[in-house]
Structures are given as C-alpha cells and as structure tokens.
Amino acid sequence: MNLGQKISSSDRQKFVEAIDNLFLKLELSYHYQFYKVFGTDERLSEAKRLWAESLKKFPHTCIDLSLIHI
C-alpha cells in the first residue's frame, strides 16, 4: 500500500483476520511459550497492535501466504 492511500473496510477486516491467523498459528505451534509471553488478553491485544503496525505495509494476502510457509 502506498503512503496516504486509504484502505477499504473489507481490506482492513481481511488484514485484521490475517494478524489473528498469525497469532493463532503461533499459539498452536508454541503453546506453552505463547501463554507465558501473552498470558493476558491485554498483553495479547497489545502484541497484535504492535505486529499490525509493523506489518501494515504488506497486503493481507502476503501475510496469509507467509503462514503457509512457516
């Protein structure tokens, strides 16, 4: 996405779903460590916000595809 470009609510929802799927894969792969790090809903929400901010330059399709390869 280009700087200053608006995204549709549909694309925003797909991006949020991609971040949720990323964290689901982390949870399933690293169960004990995941809960040790993200033990509360507040910590999990903050982590998702930080990751979303870092990954916002990538389209949701890129994030989804990366989950297949990890």
Secondary structure, DSSP 4 states (H G I P E B T S, - for coil): --TT----HHHHHHHHHHHHHHHHHHHHHSHHHHHHHS-SHHHHHHHHHHHHHHHTTS-HHHHHHHHH--
